[in-house]
Amino acid sequence: LPWALPPPPLGSRLFYSLWTSTCIARSTPTADESMPVIRFAKPRGIDFHYLLSMLEGPRMSRANTIVCPGGKMALAMQLIFTPMIWRIIENARNARSHD
């Protein structure tokens, strides 16, 4: 009766074997079954109201974190990274013009 035995120690191979055999995902979730969490380490300058209005079905779980449907992840990345890339390009142009 394996359920009557004491549990194996946490670091043992038996524990790892039992844990992985019960926690293996049998199929990869689709984008619609996923909920990406987007956390901003330094949220200064991020327009959260704009992001929430442009994405369909997002929510803010914390003051600096957005949870959006997986199918909207590409759009979310585009909305977040495009202003950052434009800022980097503008800073590079300004730095070249001052040299």
Backbone torsions as a table, in degrees:
resi	resn	phi	psi	omega
1	LEU	NA	97.6	-176.5
2	PRO	-65.9	-29.1	-179.4
3	TRP	-72.9	-14.9	179.2
4	ALA	-87.5	-12.9	179.6
5	LEU	-79.2	153.6	175.6
6	PRO	-66.9	152.1	-179.4
7	PRO	-66.4	148.9	179.4
8	PRO	-70.6	156.7	178.4
9	PRO	-60.8	150.7	-174.5
10	LEU	-59.0	-38.3	-175.9
11	GLY	-87.1	0.3	-173.4
12	SER	-79.3	159.0	177.7
13	ARG	-66.1	-33.3	179.7
14	LEU	-63.9	-43.3	178.5
15	PHE	-61.9	-45.7	-179.7
16	TYR	-61.5	-41.7	-179.7
17	SER	-64.2	-44.8	179.6
18	LEU	-66.7	-40.7	-178.0
19	TRP	-66.6	-45.6	-177.8
20	THR	-70.1	-32.6	-179.3
21	SER	-70.8	-24.7	179.3
22	THR	-94.3	-15.1	-174.5
23	CYS	-111.3	10.6	-179.2
24	ILE	-77.0	129.1	176.7
25	ALA	-75.9	132.3	-177.8
26	ARG	-83.5	-23.2	176.2
27	SER	-147.9	154.4	179.9
28	THR	-81.5	131.4	179.6
29	PRO	-66.5	147.1	177.3
30	THR	-76.6	171.1	179.7
31	ALA	-61.5	-36.2	-179.6
32	ASP	-71.8	-17.7	177.8
33	GLU	-93.4	-0.5	-177.1
34	SER	-104.4	156.9	175.5
35	MET	-135.1	90.2	178.8
36	PRO	-65.6	142.0	177.2
37	VAL	-107.5	120.9	-178.5
38	ILE	-110.4	113.5	-178.0
39	ARG	-111.5	131.9	178.2
40	PHE	-100.9	116.8	-179.7
41	ALA	-67.1	-42.0	177.9
42	LYS	-125.0	90.0	-172.3
43	PRO	-77.4	4.6	179.8
44	ARG	-61.1	128.0	178.6
45	GLY	89.4	-2.3	178.3
46	ILE	-89.0	125.9	179.9
47	ASP	-90.9	89.2	-176.6
48	PHE	-65.1	-36.0	179.8
49	HIS	-62.9	-39.9	178.0
50	TYR	-64.7	-46.0	179.9
51	LEU	-61.2	-43.6	-179.2
52	LEU	-66.2	-33.5	-180.0
53	SER	-76.8	-28.8	-178.0
54	MET	-82.8	-28.5	179.7
55	LEU	-91.6	149.8	179.8
56	GLU	-99.9	116.0	175.9
57	GLY	85.8	22.1	177.8
58	PRO	-85.8	168.7	172.6
59	ARG	-149.9	156.8	176.9
60	MET	-99.0	121.4	179.4
61	SER	-90.2	-24.2	175.1
62	ARG	-144.5	178.1	-178.0
63	ALA	-65.1	-22.4	-178.3
64	ASN	-123.6	20.2	-174.3
65	THR	-133.7	131.5	176.4
66	ILE	-116.5	135.9	173.5
67	VAL	-112.8	123.4	-177.7
68	CYS	-129.0	160.0	175.8
69	PRO	-62.8	143.7	-176.3
70	GLY	-59.7	-31.6	178.7
71	GLY	-67.6	-17.0	-179.4
72	LYS	-101.5	9.1	-176.0
73	MET	-64.5	-41.4	-179.5
74	ALA	-63.6	-42.5	178.1
75	LEU	-65.0	-41.2	178.7
76	ALA	-61.1	-43.9	179.0
77	MET	-63.4	-40.7	178.8
78	GLN	-63.4	-45.1	-179.5
79	LEU	-65.6	-32.5	-178.5
80	ILE	-81.5	-45.0	-172.2
81	PHE	-82.8	-27.6	-177.1
82	THR	-58.8	-49.5	177.8
83	PRO	-62.8	-34.3	178.7
84	MET	-65.5	-43.2	-179.9
85	ILE	-65.9	-42.0	177.2
86	TRP	-61.0	-39.3	178.1
87	ARG	-63.8	-42.5	178.6
88	ILE	-62.8	-43.5	179.6
89	ILE	-63.3	-44.5	179.7
90	GLU	-62.9	-42.1	177.8
91	ASN	-63.4	-38.6	178.5
92	ALA	-66.1	-41.1	178.1
93	ARG	-64.0	-42.5	179.0
94	ASN	-64.0	-40.8	179.9
95	ALA	-65.1	-38.2	179.2
96	ARG	-69.1	-36.4	-177.9
97	SER	-72.5	-23.9	178.7
98	HIS	-85.2	-11.2	179.8
99	ASP	-82.9	NA	NA
